[in-house]
């Protein structure tokens, strides 16, 4: 190899190394403070996805309520007294209303007997979650 070719190769390697260092600094990760600030801003904007199996965040409604807080509380209190509130959890309001936690035992037994007589009760071991044979 001639001296001219060797100098050219050394110069090319040196240029490549300096260019790599320059590009590495340009794409350096954000600092912890910057990440925290971005997260706070996303949280305030409602753009964060909830933890767990939740769905993506929905846009917040900008509509203002026409009722006062006292009116809403009075409506909820009346619905609770009439046992018209939907129970928390996965139960449907219709199923909970029929045999809710405050239903008398005799009422529940009568409903069950009527369902057995009508043939609408799923037999033990035959439901959708029954083990396969």
N, CA, C and O of each residue as an XYZ file, in Angstrom:
532
protein
N       0.828     -1.168      0.000
C       0.000      0.000      0.000
C       0.882      1.245      0.000
O       1.895      1.314      0.697
N       0.485      2.185     -0.769
C       1.308      3.390     -0.828
C       0.946      4.310      0.319
O      -0.099      4.157      0.950
N       1.783      5.225      0.569
C       1.605      6.159      1.675
C       0.364      7.013      1.480
O      -0.327      7.342      2.444
N       0.081      7.371      0.239
C      -1.073      8.209     -0.045
C      -2.359      7.444      0.262
O      -3.288      8.003      0.845
N      -2.417      6.177     -0.125
C      -3.599      5.351      0.155
C      -3.780      5.132      1.662
O      -4.907      5.155      2.157
N      -2.692      4.921      2.386
C      -2.762      4.696      3.824
C      -3.280      5.939      4.542
O      -4.086      5.820      5.465
N      -2.838      7.119      4.141
C      -3.321      8.362      4.745
C      -4.810      8.564      4.452
O      -5.561      9.035      5.307
N      -5.219      8.210      3.263
C      -6.625      8.346      2.895
C      -7.490      7.427      3.759
O      -8.554      7.840      4.220
N      -7.047      6.191      3.982
C      -7.803      5.241      4.812
C      -7.870      5.725      6.247
O      -8.935      5.664      6.861
N      -6.768      6.203      6.797
C      -6.742      6.706      8.173
C      -7.661      7.913      8.309
O      -8.393      8.026      9.292
N      -7.631      8.808      7.340
C      -8.492      9.993      7.380
C      -9.962      9.591      7.313
O     -10.788     10.180      8.010
N     -10.304      8.605      6.494
C     -11.692      8.150      6.368
C     -12.170      7.514      7.668
O     -13.302      7.751      8.090
N     -11.322      6.709      8.310
C     -11.686      6.068      9.584
C     -11.880      7.132     10.661
O     -12.835      7.062     11.435
N     -10.989      8.109     10.716
C     -11.099      9.175     11.719
C     -12.375      9.983     11.500
O     -13.059     10.322     12.465
N     -12.699     10.291     10.270
C     -13.912     11.053      9.974
C     -15.153     10.255     10.364
O     -16.110     10.816     10.897
N     -15.140      8.965     10.103
C     -16.285      8.124     10.451
C     -16.484      8.063     11.970
O     -17.621      8.076     12.440
N     -15.411      7.999     12.728
C     -15.519      7.921     14.186
C     -16.044      9.227     14.771
O     -16.870      9.208     15.684
N     -15.572     10.361     14.253
C     -16.053     11.653     14.741
C     -17.515     11.866     14.363
O     -18.280     12.420     15.153
N     -17.909     11.442     13.185
C     -19.296     11.596     12.753
C     -20.215     10.744     13.620
O     -21.317     11.173     13.963
N     -19.766      9.526     13.982
C     -20.571      8.644     14.821
C     -20.792      9.273     16.199
O     -21.900      9.204     16.731
N     -19.774      9.875     16.775
C     -19.898     10.517     18.074
C     -20.865     11.693     18.003
O     -21.626     11.928     18.942
N     -20.843     12.426     16.909
C     -21.736     13.558     16.739
C     -23.182     13.086     16.652
O     -24.054     13.678     17.286
N     -23.457     12.037     15.885
C     -24.817     11.520     15.753
C     -25.304     10.904     17.067
O     -26.492     10.987     17.379
N     -24.424     10.303     17.825
C     -24.811      9.692     19.087
C     -25.273     10.758     20.075
O     -26.223     10.534     20.824
N     -24.617     11.907     20.083
C     -25.027     12.974     20.985
C     -26.359     13.572     20.563
O     -27.134     13.999     21.419
N     -26.644     13.613     19.277
C     -27.896     14.195     18.801
C     -29.081     13.343     19.201
O     -30.167     13.880     19.421
N     -28.914     12.026     19.304
C     -30.035     11.156     19.647
C     -29.945     10.633     21.078
O     -30.465      9.559     21.379
N     -29.295     11.378     21.953
C     -29.156     10.957     23.350
C     -30.535     10.921     23.995
O     -31.394     11.733     23.651
N     -30.764      9.990     24.929
C     -32.075      9.900     25.578
C     -32.355     11.133     26.425
O     -31.441     11.825     26.873
N     -33.640     11.388     26.631
C     -34.040     12.543     27.419
C     -33.671     12.320     28.873
O     -33.577     11.183     29.333
N     -33.463     13.404     29.585
C     -33.115     13.292     31.002
C     -34.357     12.886     31.797
O     -35.477     12.972     31.294
N     -34.157     12.452     33.017
C     -35.258     12.014     33.876
C     -36.260     13.145     34.098
O     -37.470     12.917     34.102
N     -35.759     14.353     34.282
C     -36.641     15.502     34.510
C     -37.507     15.778     33.283
O     -38.686     16.108     33.411
N     -36.915     15.642     32.088
C     -37.683     15.865     30.857
C     -38.783     14.823     30.696
O     -39.904     15.147     30.302
N     -38.457     13.570     31.003
C     -39.453     12.502     30.893
C     -40.585     12.733     31.883
O     -41.753     12.559     31.535
N     -40.255     13.126     33.118
C     -41.283     13.390     34.124
C     -42.185     14.548     33.689
O     -43.400     14.498     33.880
N     -41.588     15.586     33.107
C     -42.377     16.726     32.648
C     -43.319     16.315     31.521
O     -44.473     16.741     31.489
N     -42.833     15.493     30.602
C     -43.686     15.016     29.499
C     -44.837     14.166     30.030
O     -45.964     14.267     29.546
N     -44.550     13.327     31.028
C     -45.586     12.473     31.604
C     -46.643     13.307     32.310
O     -47.837     13.043     32.169
N     -46.215     14.314     33.070
C     -47.174     15.193     33.748
C     -48.060     15.910     32.741
O     -49.264     16.045     32.956
N     -47.470     16.369     31.645
C     -48.247     17.078     30.625
C     -49.256     16.134     29.969
O     -50.395     16.526     29.715
N     -48.852     14.907     29.698
C     -49.770     13.934     29.101
C     -50.886     13.577     30.059
O     -52.026     13.368     29.644
N     -50.558     13.506     31.354
C     -51.588     13.192     32.354
C     -52.618     14.306     32.439
O     -53.818     14.041     32.504
N     -52.157     15.549     32.440
C     -53.076     16.683     32.491
C     -53.956     16.738     31.247
O     -55.121     17.126     31.323
N     -53.399     16.350     30.110
C     -54.160     16.379     28.869
C     -55.069     15.163     28.723
O     -55.880     15.105     27.798
N     -54.941     14.182     29.634
C     -55.773     12.986     29.570
C     -55.354     12.027     28.471
O     -56.192     11.306     27.929
N     -54.097     12.006     28.140
C     -53.597     11.173     27.045
C     -52.954      9.871     27.517
O     -52.531      9.072     26.682
N     -52.866      9.630     28.830
C     -52.232      8.418     29.325
C     -53.206      7.248     29.279
O     -54.394      7.414     29.558
N     -52.712      6.083     28.933
C     -53.530      4.873     28.943
C     -53.551      4.327     30.359
O     -52.499      4.208     30.988
N     -54.735      3.990     30.878
C     -54.793      3.481     32.240
C     -54.083      2.151     32.389
O     -53.952      1.400     31.423
N     -53.625      1.858     33.589
C     -52.944      0.594     33.852
C     -53.932     -0.555     33.794
O     -55.130     -0.360     34.002
N     -53.444     -1.733     33.518
C     -54.304     -2.904     33.486
C     -54.896     -3.134     32.115
O     -54.268     -2.846     31.096
N     -56.108     -3.654     32.096
C     -56.743     -4.016     30.839
C     -57.665     -2.921     30.323
O     -58.514     -3.181     29.470
N     -57.514     -1.732     30.816
C     -58.385     -0.642     30.404
C     -58.180     -0.272     28.956
O     -57.166     -0.609     28.344
N     -59.157      0.423     28.421
C     -59.050      0.865     27.043
C     -58.294      2.196     26.993
O     -57.956      2.783     28.020
N     -58.050      2.634     25.801
C     -57.346      3.902     25.621
C     -58.200      5.031     26.189
O     -59.426      4.923     26.199
N     -57.588      6.099     26.654
C     -58.361      7.187     27.239
C     -59.295      7.828     26.221
O     -58.964      7.971     25.045
N     -60.462      8.206     26.706
C     -61.455      8.844     25.842
C     -61.379     10.356     26.041
O     -60.910     10.838     27.072
N     -61.837     11.073     25.062
C     -61.852     12.522     25.167
C     -62.843     12.946     26.244
O     -63.941     12.397     26.335
N     -62.459     13.913     27.048
C     -63.345     14.394     28.096
C     -64.440     15.254     27.484
O     -64.210     16.008     26.538
N     -65.619     15.124     28.039
C     -66.749     15.907     27.551
C     -66.587     17.356     28.004
O     -66.182     17.627     29.134
N     -66.902     18.252     27.128
C     -66.811     19.669     27.481
C     -68.181     20.226     27.847
O     -68.303     21.411     28.156
N     -69.219     19.379     27.816
C     -70.565     19.830     28.142
C     -70.674     20.081     29.641
O     -70.158     19.308     30.447
N     -71.337     21.147     30.001
C     -71.540     21.493     31.403
C     -72.848     20.880     31.871
O     -73.814     20.805     31.111
N     -72.879     20.445     33.114
C     -74.082     19.876     33.694
C     -75.088     20.981     33.964
O     -74.724     22.102     34.319
N     -76.374     20.644     33.789
C     -77.421     21.636     34.051
C     -77.952     21.501     35.467
O     -78.772     22.312     35.897
N     -77.496     20.484     36.206
C     -77.964     20.252     37.569
C     -76.881     20.643     38.569
O     -75.686     20.589     38.279
N     -77.331     21.030     39.729
C     -76.379     21.341     40.789
C     -75.964     20.050     41.482
O     -76.572     19.000     41.279
N     -74.946     20.140     42.285
C     -74.461     18.961     43.005
C     -75.541     18.451     43.964
O     -75.723     17.244     44.117
N     -76.242     19.364     44.597
C     -77.295     18.975     45.538
C     -78.421     18.226     44.818
O     -78.961     17.256     45.351
N     -78.771     18.670     43.618
C     -79.824     17.982     42.845
C     -79.389     16.568     42.476
O     -80.178     15.629     42.580
N     -78.146     16.411     42.048
C     -77.653     15.078     41.685
C     -77.618     14.158     42.902
O     -77.967     12.981     42.806
N     -77.196     14.696     44.049
C     -77.156     13.886     45.260
C     -78.561     13.469     45.682
O     -78.765     12.338     46.125
N     -79.529     14.369     45.549
C     -80.914     14.045     45.910
C     -81.463     12.949     44.988
O     -82.159     12.044     45.448
N     -81.150     13.029     43.685
C     -81.595     11.994     42.745
C     -80.987     10.634     43.092
O     -81.675      9.614     43.053
N     -79.704     10.625     43.429
C     -79.040      9.373     43.781
C     -79.624      8.793     45.051
O     -79.824      7.583     45.151
N     -79.901      9.652     46.026
C     -80.491      9.181     47.279
C     -81.872      8.579     47.035
O     -82.214      7.558     47.631
N     -82.673      9.202     46.163
C     -84.001      8.680     45.839
C     -83.898      7.350     45.089
O     -84.678      6.433     45.347
N     -82.940      7.240     44.163
C     -82.761      5.989     43.418
C     -82.308      4.873     44.347
O     -82.707      3.721     44.178
N     -81.476      5.210     45.327
C     -81.028      4.203     46.288
C     -82.208      3.724     47.129
O     -82.335      2.530     47.402
N     -83.068      4.651     47.538
C     -84.228      4.285     48.347
C     -85.186      3.395     47.546
O     -85.804      2.492     48.110
N     -85.313      3.642     46.238
C     -86.195      2.835     45.374
C     -85.502      1.588     44.844
O     -86.097      0.832     44.076
N     -84.245      1.361     45.247
C     -83.435      0.218     44.796
C     -83.305      0.181     43.273
O     -83.430     -0.878     42.659
N     -83.054      1.340     42.672
C     -82.894      1.436     41.221
C     -81.456      1.703     40.792
O     -81.197      1.917     39.608
N     -80.522      1.694     41.729
C     -79.119      1.915     41.381
C     -78.527      0.648     40.790
O     -78.844     -0.457     41.230
N     -77.664      0.811     39.790
C     -76.959     -0.325     39.210
C     -75.840     -0.721     40.164
O     -75.067      0.138     40.588
N     -75.736     -2.000     40.510
C     -74.674     -2.402     41.433
C     -73.308     -2.276     40.797
O     -73.163     -2.378     39.579
N     -72.313     -2.054     41.626
C     -70.942     -1.966     41.139
C     -70.481     -3.342     40.687
O     -70.928     -4.350     41.234
N     -69.610     -3.404     39.716
C     -69.089     -4.684     39.241
C     -69.627     -5.022     37.868
O     -69.978     -4.132     37.094
N     -69.690     -6.299     37.570
C     -70.047     -6.735     36.226
C     -71.495     -7.151     36.082
O     -71.911     -7.525     34.985
N     -72.275     -7.100     37.140
C     -73.666     -7.529     37.068
C     -74.506     -6.573     36.251
O     -74.243     -5.370     36.216
N     -75.517     -7.114     35.593
C     -76.415     -6.253     34.830
C     -77.502     -5.740     35.762
O     -77.820     -6.405     36.748
N     -78.079     -4.579     35.480
C     -79.091     -4.029     36.382
C     -80.331     -4.911     36.470
O     -80.942     -4.988     37.536
N     -80.728     -5.587     35.373
C     -81.930     -6.413     35.395
C     -81.736     -7.623     36.298
O     -82.624     -7.952     37.084
N     -80.602     -8.282     36.201
C     -80.344     -9.464     37.018
C     -80.201     -9.089     38.484
O     -80.655     -9.826     39.358
N     -79.589     -7.973     38.757
C     -79.394     -7.556     40.136
C     -80.713     -7.135     40.762
O     -80.916     -7.344     41.959
N     -81.615     -6.548     39.984
C     -82.890     -6.104     40.513
C     -83.752     -7.294     40.907
O     -84.481     -7.225     41.896
N     -83.679     -8.391     40.147
C     -84.506     -9.556     40.433
C     -84.098    -10.215     41.740
O     -84.950    -10.515     42.577
N     -82.819    -10.441     41.922
C     -82.342    -11.101     43.140
C     -81.196    -10.297     43.719
O     -80.076    -10.796     43.827
N     -81.462     -9.087     44.083
C     -80.437     -8.210     44.635
C     -80.056     -8.623     46.039
O     -80.620     -9.576     46.577
N     -79.125     -7.936     46.635
C     -78.654     -8.299     47.968
C     -79.729     -8.124     49.040
O     -79.624     -8.718     50.113
N     -80.746     -7.330     48.775
C     -81.786     -7.091     49.772
C     -83.043     -7.926     49.524
O     -84.036     -7.760     50.233
N     -83.017     -8.820     48.530
C     -84.183     -9.649     48.251
C     -84.354    -10.671     49.366
O     -83.382    -11.197     49.908
N     -85.592    -10.934     49.689
C     -85.876    -11.901     50.746
C     -85.562    -13.306     50.240
O     -85.668    -13.581     49.044
N     -85.178    -14.184     51.146
C     -84.805    -15.540     50.770
C     -85.978    -16.250     50.110
O     -85.794    -16.990     49.144
N     -87.170    -16.029     50.622
C     -88.357    -16.678     50.061
C     -88.576    -16.228     48.612
O     -88.974    -17.030     47.767
N     -88.317    -14.950     48.326
C     -88.481    -14.448     46.961
C     -87.489    -15.116     46.017
O     -87.845    -15.496     44.902
N     -86.245    -15.256     46.465
C     -85.216    -15.868     45.633
C     -85.569    -17.330     45.370
O     -85.432    -17.814     44.247
N     -86.025    -18.031     46.412
C     -86.398    -19.435     46.243
C     -87.576    -19.578     45.276
O     -87.598    -20.495     44.455
N     -88.546    -18.678     45.371
C     -89.706    -18.734     44.487
C     -89.288    -18.488     43.041
O     -89.773    -19.166     42.135
N     -88.395    -17.527     42.815
C     -87.903    -17.250     41.453
C     -87.152    -18.449     40.894
O     -87.299    -18.789     39.720
N     -86.347    -19.090     41.736
C     -85.580    -20.254     41.287
C     -86.515    -21.407     40.930
O     -86.319    -22.068     39.910
N     -87.535    -21.656     41.765
C     -88.503    -22.721     41.462
C     -89.221    -22.445     40.148
O     -89.417    -23.354     39.342
N     -89.611    -21.195     39.928
C     -90.306    -20.837     38.688
C     -89.387    -21.035     37.485
O     -89.847    -21.479     36.433
N     -88.102    -20.716     37.614
C     -87.159    -20.884     36.510
C     -86.930    -22.363     36.217
O     -86.803    -22.748     35.055
N     -86.876    -23.199     37.258
C     -86.707    -24.637     37.051
C     -87.927    -25.205     36.346
O     -87.805    -26.015     35.427
N     -89.107    -24.772     36.784
C     -90.358    -25.247     36.182
C     -90.440    -24.844     34.708
O     -90.914    -25.615     33.874
N     -89.976    -23.629     34.393
C     -90.018    -23.142     33.015
C     -88.904    -23.740     32.157
O     -88.930    -23.628     30.932
N     -87.927    -24.373     32.805
C     -86.823    -24.980     32.060
C     -85.767    -23.997     31.606
O     -85.044    -24.277     30.649
N     -85.656    -22.869     32.252
C     -84.677    -21.862     31.855
C     -83.407    -21.913     32.686
O     -82.523    -21.076     32.506
N     -83.295    -22.877     33.592
C     -82.120    -23.001     34.439
C     -81.107    -23.912     33.750
O     -81.474    -24.970     33.238
N     -79.842    -23.513     33.734
C     -78.781    -24.344     33.169
C     -78.397    -25.399     34.197
O     -78.148    -25.081     35.360
N     -78.350    -26.653     33.764
C     -78.025    -27.740     34.679
C     -76.561    -27.653     35.093
O     -75.724    -27.124     34.361
N     -76.271    -28.173     36.263
C     -74.912    -28.143     36.799
C     -73.963    -28.864     35.847
O     -74.259    -29.966     35.384
N     -72.840    -28.248     35.561
C     -71.826    -28.855     34.694
C     -72.090    -28.693     33.219
O     -71.314    -29.197     32.407
N     -73.166    -28.002     32.831
C     -73.488    -27.851     31.416
C     -73.403    -26.403     30.930
O     -73.771    -26.111     29.792
N     -72.932    -25.517     31.761
C     -72.832    -24.117     31.385
C     -71.696    -23.867     30.431
O     -70.959    -24.796     30.100
N     -71.527    -22.627     29.971
C     -70.462    -22.312     29.010
C     -69.069    -22.496     29.590
O     -68.109    -22.681     28.841
N     -68.942    -22.450     30.915
C     -67.622    -22.607     31.533
C     -67.384    -24.032     32.037
O     -66.409    -24.282     32.746
N     -68.258    -24.956     31.680
C     -68.139    -26.331     32.162
C     -66.892    -26.980     31.546
O     -66.536    -26.691     30.404
N     -66.235    -27.855     32.309
C     -65.055    -28.542     31.766
C     -65.432    -29.458     30.613
O     -66.502    -30.066     30.621
N     -64.570    -29.553     29.641
C     -64.814    -30.414     28.460
C     -64.493    -31.855     28.822
O     -63.552    -32.122     29.569
N     -65.278    -32.778     28.290
C     -65.063    -34.200     28.574
C     -64.124    -34.793     27.579
O     -63.818    -35.983     27.652
